[in-house]
Amino acid sequence: MLAREGEREKVGDKPVKYHGKWPFRRVYGIQEPVAVALSALNLSIQFHGWMSFFILLYYKLPLRPDKKTYYEYTGLWHIYGILAMNSWFWSAVFHSRDVELTEKLDCSSAVALLGFNFILAILRAFSVRDEAARVMVAAPLIAFVTTHILYLNFYKLDHGLNMKVCLAMGVAQLLIWAIWAGVTRHPSRWKLWLVVVGEGLAMLLQIYDFPPYRGFVDAHALYHAANIPLTYLWWSFIRDDSEFRTTALLKKPK
């Protein structure tokens, strides 16, 4: 493909996609080396954020007599961390070797993460703490996400449909976080604003596509790069939120 693209470039033709994908320069057999490196870096940032959250909750903040945390969203953020690391792991694998299996795993893990993020945005923004209410909110969304993943894996890997579903869930959760950031008095709401604006701008890279620069860096790789500082800031907000809620609960009269 690269040889053909070189010939096309000599005669002034623009790059084209092959089977719906841009041609990349390989390094040691890795199909998209920059995307792989950035995915791995995102994975490490997620792991660092998750571990710092864990250490803060269980070793620095006070615990209940039964050794459970005061923070009501602890379990949800743990699930988020696991799903996020899983998503970036399969992203690295997929960009290393693009075959049907790795593509499905990459798409499925990304959809699962986006779907859970959507649920988490609703639960946190609306302060849903009752377990029954959480189930009522999450159940239909989990059913939808599961159905979509099954559709992609066992019926048709429809990239156009998947992009629409992911964008819809992504925009919806950003709107929820943005509205909440605008009405809450949370001390770290400025971090939330930065993440919302940053993710909104980064999302444009998922829509605007261009050929890889020098065969290495395309819009998707830049999206991965943009997520690195945003992820670090996001986990910083999560830690701040856990401290904020723990302090508020401890101040309540018993």
Steps between C-alpha positions, in 0.01 A plus 500: 500500500777743589679431172180569311446817701853610413419462132175690544681781679747537212218567256327741737219273619369526855524205743213253500371244745534127442209293629387809691835562671802721441836340419757529782872443518578195711772480763615149594174363365283739702238647269443833677799555732403850615145396585633196687743711703230753586253226593759347731567840655127553554484159664782593738333832587174319572680252722680778685174689550315193620774402745529853638122500549520164679783614728321825585177323595639211701819643649456876532130572550312375806304177465175384652512259796441212255807614301290623210547845352270793569506595133181372339641457150809295585386182329386683188836669453680170551291350219577804287873456558490133403292567187727788399817294536337214311401737219848646459658154514291379209560827320873433515450142383274603213736770373784249521324244284175585326303178455130431545534371856711790629274750324191356667668494840612861457154617394321299769722619784468863385120475483486337844712780645292773338178337614618472858627858493152609393345312793759641739435855381128463574554342841757756618343812353158416643646365826331163465607310811217253553590158360151434362499834319844429358379170360198668343726754328771257395292201387359643174833656405688177571244314289548745213881488515501120525266471201719733298815304585330172406386657172855607415651164588247252368298677232687782330804707592338823383753780554257771395236390749759450772636851447149646534429303818834595656462866408146508639609352834811717508314824432223408746738442788699814422177701510407346836842576649496852353157582642596358838826697500296812433260454790709326765717670760754221488846643583657318204238585242763688297674168436172357381457795264848449356435131441162566338638766266812296426304184426260695282786633292674163493179339378528709184810297415279192488281672243761688297717245325821564308781286355782405738781754502812331363313174533489512880267759658134526404199662670435193712856503634461867591178409683700249703759768576235749612359247745824473697485835685120482517516161671750628755273797574192276514647274766606811690136610502388154613742511794382851588140384483568212737661738750219751460224245560685329786553831678136596448375170640728520804371848579139383506355467850468138606 
